[in-house]
Amino acid sequence: MSIQIFFQHLMNAISLGGIYSLIAIGYTMVYGILNLINFAHGDIFTYSMYFAFYAVTLFLFPWWAAFIFSLFATAMLGALIERVAYRPLRKANAPKISGLITAIGISFFLQNFAIVVFGGRAKSFNPQIGVYPKQFAQVITIRNIRIPLLTFIIIGASIVSLLLLVWIVYRTKSGMAMRAVSKDIMAAKLMGINTDRTISQTFMLGSALAAVGGILWAMKYPQIYPYTGMIPGLKAFIAAVVGGIGSIPGAMLGGFILGLSEIMIVAFLPGLAGYRDAFAYIILIIILLVKPNGILGVEIGEKV
Amino acid sequence: MKKNLSFRIKFILTVSFIFIIYFLLLIANNFASDYVILILNLMAINIIFAVSLTFINGITGIFSLGHVGFIAIGAYVSSLLTLSPAQKEMSFLIKPLIYPLNSIQMPFLPAIIIAGVIAAAFGYLVSAPSLRLIGDYLAIATLGLGEVVRIIANNTWSITNGALGLKDIPQYTNLWWTWGVALITIVFIASLINSSYGRALKAVREDPIAAKVMGINVFSHQVVTFVIGSFFAGVGGALWAHLITTIDPKSFMFSRTFEILIMVVIGGLGSISGAVIGASLYTVALEFLRILEEPISIGPIYIPGIPGMRMVVLSLALIIIMLFWRRGIMGRNEITWDNIYKIFLKIRKKEDSIT
């Protein structure tokens, strides 16, 4: 394999890893704060694509306005799900398994609702109908390495959103509240933190990141159908677990590990291309066996 | 008055109950339409799935989401064993089937038993690594295993015929097979639960650490549960394949595990009779909800059919059950002859007090 092709694959892997990281952070934040796998996160990701798509095609927004609209709408969707489904469960002190089943139910609901409302047929998310500018599809040549401009945009947008997230979580007051709630929800409440609002904000932030990921994903693979988010959603969750669930740097790391391994295994062993969706699970099981709390996870002893 | 029935009465009641079911099936088999028979078959198969899943999830408390993987294995194994060599040669267009499989054909009964055994063997193989995980991690790992099975089925063209799937599987499944296996499943798992072994399983569910302290080998109990559950899932999958007659990897998407989970949750997680009721209700509801997807015209108002609507209703039902009625229909209670007798006594007491 020549160095050019390797470099192309590398860029591709980083852009895919960036998207996985963005979705994984949503999972990890919700898990960190509520100890709940938000199965619906993958579907929130799908909805962000639909929001952007319809904003452009139906409401005739310019693309950048459509993307911002999608970001807000998706954040609202995340908050709505938390408000309608997870908060009542939390108030009722439901066992953990009820939360998981509810999350599965919501995921199932969102998928089928998308079929009813948006139709089962795939929608094309491409510059031809003005969903994003045609220039994005240009191919840039640097020293014989041909890389689409889109790849750079995806990498750039992921990095900017990750930095923004880190700033929010580690430098702002509500970020501090989020970290406090994820450490100990009762203690945070006693310290006067409005936990409900903080959890709501966490959902919004995670969903907005999923929306960034969703729009980038749709640009990369320009087709939207109701089940789009399932596989990337599951892989992002795996990325979060691999990196150490609850830890934001872990989710980023996990996302990049998954993106890299997926692209590189297929690049080096093209015979395995059909199995690419299985790599994530194999990596997951290996990591969980070696280090059950993930790479950057903290060991928490079982209380008796 | 005695509170509980004697063993002999219970035995007679059970036998007569089985005879009533037999009689009803005989009527259904001879007089019902093909559509109704299909629904009854699906109901029994769903009962097998739901009971085996509730055994794993509800009784032993291993939250496994990989059930569809075992179903897929059972379906593929028994289909490959029962298809005739000529048919196999015809349908394996892209890559021929590998050696021993392409020349064997066997009757239905050994095929479904082998299907169950292979599913159980797979369950045994995966249980060791996955049961080292707990809670959510276990759920996600088993979910991954189910998906891996599907991906493998999609890609190993020389065994599963890849994305094309298998066609013209002989339609052996009928009401006797499905309800017979369903009864065996229920009786086997119910008697297992009522044994001391089953009480150990419940102890593991309630508190694994306390169970360990009491001298229960938590790990081996969980492995056995997993293996038995996957055996019945495999047998159910085999029956299903021989009912529908075509299978491909798309029929084993993760959403099937969802559906079985919905049945179990409606019935009450942790109750065998609940699983039976949940599976029956779900199957019937799925058919009645077809109305939602058909065009309706009420006078001048015309509502076009919306495909996918019934799944929306069902998933909403799941969420609402979880929010407002977490125990499901049965909770963790079981329908037993003793319980029915108690209710009967209560009613009679009331009547006595009235007169």
Interface residues (C-beta under 8 A of the other chain):
Chain A: Y31 N35 I37 A85 P88 L89 A92 A94 K96 I97 S98 L100 I101 T102 I104 G105 I106 F108 F109 Q111 N112 F113 I115 V116 G120 M230 L234 F237 I238 V241 G274 Y275 D277 A278 A280 Y281 I282 L284 I285 L288 L289 P292 E302 V304
Chain B: F63 P129 S130 R132 L133 G135 D136 Y137 A139 I140 A141 L143 G144 L145 E147 V148 I151 I152 N154 N155 I209 F254 S255 F258 L261 I262 V265 L269 I306 P307 G308 M309 M311 V312 L314 S315 L316 L318 I319 M322 L323 R326
